[in-house]
Amino acid sequence: MIGENGSSLLLTPYAKRDFKSHLVPEKVYDGEASMDICSFRLCKIIAGIHGWDENVSYRVPGVIYQKQAAVVFSLKEAEKVMRENWTATFY
């Protein structure tokens, strides 16, 4: 869910797996790993709201709420990720 003012993105558990869901590795909830969301449609919506360059990657900080199994991302704090700063993440 994207907040009404577009400044935050909330991800919560979803009962079934479909085209709207993202698999969150268990280690993310434990704070042992990070997570990349690769959803072209979601990224296009967020980029449109904030006027972001769709040809650039962004890093968005988030806070994990373990008891609620939810993550809130602060879209206003997004930073461009330049190619030289990219790192591979393997799960």
N, C-alpha and C positions, 0 to 999 in steps of 0.2 A: 504494500500500500504506500502510495506517495501522499505526503501531507498536503492539506489544502493549499498552503502557501508555497509548496514545492521545495521546502528546505530540508525535508527529511524523507527517508525511505525506511519502511518497517518490513522486516521479513520474519514470518512466524511459521510454525509447523503447518503442514497441509496434509489432510487425511489420505489423499491418494496422489500417485505420481502421474502427471500429465504434462502438457506443453507449457503450463503456467508455473510448474514447480521446479525447484533447484535442489539437488542433493547436497546436503551439508555434511561433510565428514565429521565423525564423532570427535576427532582431535581438535576441531575448531571450537567446539563447546568447552573442551578442557583447557583451551588457551595454548595448546601445543602446536597449532598450525594456523595458517591464514587461508583465506578462500578467495578465489577469483570467480566472478559471475560473468559468464559468457552468454548473454542474451541480446542478440542484435536488436530485437524489437524493444525491449526494456531500455537499452542504452539509447536508442533513437528518441524515445519519449523523454527521457531525462535530459538528453542533449538539447532537445527542442525547447524544453522549459527554461533551461539555463543559458541558452545561446552558446553551447560548447561546440568546438570544432569536432565534427564526427570522424575526422581522419587521425585523431590523436587519442591516446589512452589516458585515463584519469585514475588517480588513486583517491578513494573516499574513505575517511576514517569512520569507524563504527564502534558501538558499544554493545557488548554481549550481555544479555540478561539471562543468566543460566536457569534460574527457577522458572522463568516464563518460556524458556527455549526460544528467545526472540533476539533479533539484532536490529538496532536503529542506526542508520547511516546518516551523517550530517552532510548533505549535498552541497551546502554553502561553503564547506571546507575542502572541496575537491581541489586536487593539484594535478597539473599536467605531468605525465610520466614521459620523459624524453627517452628515445631509443637507447642511449648509452646507460640509462638507469634501469633498464629492464633486466629482470632475473627470472630464470626458469624455476617453476614450482612443480614438484612432482608429488603425487599422492600414491 
